[in-house]
Amino acid sequence: MAMDHKRSISGLPIWLLASVGAVCGPAVAAVSIEGQVQAGGGAVAGSVVTLWAASTNAPQRLAQVTSDADGRFVVSADKASDGSNLYLIATGGAPVANP
């Protein structure tokens, strides 16, 4: 299952493409999500990618990583709360020139 999250930095749309696995199931013991941050059709290096859990309480930050030179990332968390919805936010970074 793939998720596309759109954010904008300096007016450029950023697409966060991630492979979610079993994140949408009920209780998750451990979560690992890999993907690529993109803007304007190209990768974004050095973007801070944060994994959040939302529930009826305030959102909880589960993990945070930085995308590599190709915009790729792997973010993992040991545990997600029962009944929470997980989401990713990518901020900052620099567009990678397409060859």
C-alpha positions in Angstrom: 0.0 0.0 0.0 1.5 3.4 -0.9 0.8 6.8 0.6 1.3 10.2 -1.1 1.5 13.2 1.2 1.7 16.7 -0.4 3.4 19.5 1.5 4.9 22.7 0.1 8.2 24.4 0.9 8.8 27.8 -0.6 5.9 27.4 -2.9 7.1 24.0 -4.4 4.9 21.0 -3.8 6.7 18.2 -2.0 5.5 14.6 -2.5 6.3 12.1 0.2 6.1 8.6 -1.2 6.1 5.8 1.3 5.6 2.1 1.6 3.4 1.7 4.6 3.0 -2.1 5.2 0.7 -2.9 8.0 0.3 0.6 9.4 -3.4 0.7 8.7 -4.2 -2.3 10.8 -5.5 -2.1 14.4 -2.7 -2.4 16.9 0.9 -2.2 15.6 3.8 -3.5 17.7 6.5 -2.0 15.5 6.4 0.2 12.4 8.9 0.7 9.6 8.2 3.0 6.7 10.5 3.6 3.7 10.0 6.1 1.0 11.3 9.1 -0.9 10.7 12.8 -0.5 10.0 14.6 -3.9 9.4 18.1 -5.1 8.6 19.2 -8.6 9.2 15.7 -9.9 12.7 15.3 -8.3 14.1 14.1 -5.0 14.7 16.3 -2.0 17.9 15.6 0.0 18.2 16.5 3.7 14.5 16.8 4.4 13.4 16.1 7.9 10.8 13.3 7.9 8.7 12.9 11.1 6.4 10.0 11.9 3.4 11.0 14.0 0.6 9.1 15.7 -2.8 10.9 15.9 -5.6 9.8 18.2 -8.2 11.5 20.3 -5.3 12.9 22.4 -2.6 15.3 21.1 -0.5 13.9 18.3 2.6 12.1 19.4 6.0 12.2 17.5 7.2 8.6 17.2 10.4 9.0 15.2 12.3 11.5 13.0 15.0 10.9 10.3 16.6 12.9 7.5 16.3 11.9 3.8 19.6 10.9 2.1 21.2 12.4 -1.1 18.5 10.7 -3.2 15.6 11.8 -1.0 15.2 8.3 0.4 14.4 7.5 4.0 13.5 4.7 6.4 11.7 5.7 9.6 11.0 3.1 12.3 9.2 3.1 15.7 9.0 0.4 18.3 5.4 0.9 19.1 2.3 2.8 17.9 -0.7 3.4 20.2 -3.8 1.3 19.7 -6.4 3.1 17.6 -4.0 5.8 16.4 -3.6 6.9 12.8 0.0 7.3 11.6 1.2 10.0 9.3 4.4 11.5 7.9 5.5 15.1 7.5 8.5 16.2 5.5 10.0 19.6 6.0 13.0 21.4 4.5 15.7 19.9 2.4 17.2 20.8 -1.0 16.1 19.7 -4.4 18.4 17.2 -6.1 19.3 18.0 -9.7 18.0 15.5 -12.2 20.7 13.9 -14.4 
